[in-house]
């Protein structure tokens, strides 16, 4: 028996970990569809031609931060499921990617391309929650 056994993961831990994976898989789907089939994907969301052209014309560096946000969150979710403390830096990197891509689109690019505020707040809230949750599970010893 180990001298310092790992605390058991509760049912609520597994619920949050699976929920984070499902949430972040949607972000991955959105990113992939935006890159693989942008015209039909954006049209299915009701975006006009100007918005589709805007998304297609995003600079490469901005797309890289968007990718960091999306794939960092997926990595964080998978690491959370693996009960690895590396979920914390993965979620933190994802938050940095989200911040750069979102704030750049809102305040720097012209014309600004603001999304639905409710969706934006939900994305930020979810990511901050998953980061705080991973930190608390690391502090409790559930993640190692």
N, C-alpha and C positions, 0 to 999 in steps of 0.2 A: 504494500500500500504506500503511495507517495506521501512524503512528509507534509506537503502543502497541496491537498487535493483541490481541483478546480470546482467551484460551486456549480451546482446543477443549473442548467438553463430551464427556466420556467416555461409554461405553456404560453404566457404572454410574450416572452422573448421570441419564441418561434413564430408567433402570430405577427409581431412587428417585423421580424426578419423576412418572412415570406411576403408580407405587405410591401416592404421596401423593394423587394425584387420585382414584384408585379408592377408597382408604380414606375420603377426605373426601366423596365422592359418597354413600357409605353413610350418613354422618352427616346429609347433606342429605335423603336419603330418609327417614330416621328422623324428622327434624324435620318435614318436610312431612306425612308420614302421621300424626304426632302431632297436627298442627293441622287437617288436612283430614278425617280419618276416625278420630278417636281411639278410639271404642268398639270398632269392628271390628279396628283395628290392635292395640290393647292386648290385646284378647281373644285375638287370634292369637298373642300372645306369652305367654299364660297368666296375665295379670295379673288379680287379683280386682277386684271392683266398688269396693272402698275405694281401691285404688291408682289405678284409672281416675279416680275422683272427685278424688283428690289431684292428679293430673296436669292435669285439666281446671280445677282451681281455683288453679293457680299464678298469683301476682300478675304483672301486666303487665311490671313492671320486671325480674322474674326471667326471664320469657320473653324479654325483650330481650337480656339477657346470654347466655342460651342461644343465641339467634339470632346474636349477635356471635361466639360461639365456633364455631358451625357454618359460617356464611357467611364468617367471617374465614379459616377454614382452607381453604375452597374457593378464596377469592381468593388465598391464599398458594400453593396448588397450581398455579393457573393462572398466577400470576406466576413461579413456579419454572419451569414449562414455557416461559414467554416469556423466560426467563433475565434477569429483572428483579430488581434488588436490593430492590425494594419487597416482595418475598416475606417478607423479615425482619420488617418492621413488621406485615404482615398476620398472620403466624403469632404474633407477640407479642400483638397485639390479641385473637386467637383464644384464646391462653392465658389472658389476663386474663378473657375471657368465661367460659371453662371454670372458672377458679378461683372467680369470684364465684358462678356458678350451682351448681357442685358443692358448694362449702363452705357455701353458704347452705342447700342442701337437707340436708346432712349434720348441720349444727350449729345452725342457727337456727330452721328451720321445725319446728313440733311437730304431729304426731309426726315424728321424723326419717324420711326416705325414703331409706334406703341401698340402693344397687343392688348387683349382684354385684361383689364386690371385684376379681375377676379382670378383668372388663370395664372397671371404673374404672381399674385400673392400666394396662391396655393402651391406653386412650384417652390418659391422661396421658403414658405413655411414647412413644407415637407422635407426639403433638404436640410434646413436648420434643425428640425426635429430629429432626423436620422443621425446627424452629426452629434448632437447632444446625447442622444440615446446610446450611440456607440461609445462615447466618452464615459458615460455613467456605467455601462456594462464593463468597460475596461477597468474602471475604478473599483468595481465590485469583484473583479477577478473572473467574470464570466467569459471575457475575451482575453486571450493570451497570445 
